[in-house]
Amino acid sequence: MKKNELTWSNIKKLEDYQITYLLYLEGKSIEEISIIRRMSKEQVQRHILECKIELSRNTSEEDLLIKIISLNKRDRLEYLNIIDESEREMLSMEIYKRYIKFKNPEDRMILIWLIGELKDKRLLPFIRMEIRSKYVNLRRLCCSALGKIKDEKTKEWLEEALEDVNPQVRQYAAKALKHIGDLNTINKLKKIVKDKKEKDYVKKAAYDSLISIEMKLVD
């Protein structure tokens, strides 16, 4: 079935896995779809993957992002390692033009990961938007991506993330600040290290980063 035929108005002709995918396109999480469809999360994931593969076979090169999102992480890394600069530029432009059209958080997580791997600063506005997402994994991946991009203008975004309610987000924010932090960052990291209620792994990330920043400032 073609992408333009995959709509609720066409539901009588849809396969079971295609109905699952429509819910996914609406932005519902795997867990929500599992409840709605009364099936396991594993089955929901199989349905989504099956439909993505079907769509990638029936679409042209313009749906490059769909094809990449359908790959597992290892295959995505291999793909990024073999493409040249012009192809990386094309991929960046596809993300720039189409990011907002991807409503599902799982898809957006992969796109944020891609932005981090591409290190394209033109795509930072999407990270700025998602670093305040209600989804913990999106916020965490944003911090991870910023750690790869290493743009000093994102320092305040990461410092704000140091106060996130989720400890993993705080951990990744602390790690990312290692590359772009300053004296103000050191003070914030010291507060984390001294906080008796903070998780040990967050403290370690904060300590490692503040030592690295201090050494950089001395040099």
ABEGO torsion letter per residue (X at the ends): XBAAABBAAAAAABBAAAAAAAAAAAGBBAAAAAAAAGBBAAAAAAAAAAAAAAAAAABBAAAAAAAAAABBAAAAAAAAAABBAAAAAAAAAAAAAAAAABABAAAAAAAAAAAAAAGBAAAAAAAAAAAABABAAAAAAAAAAAAAAGBAAAAAAAAAAAABABAAAAAAAAAAAAAABBAAAAAAAAAAAABAABBAAAAAAAAAAAAAAAAAAAX
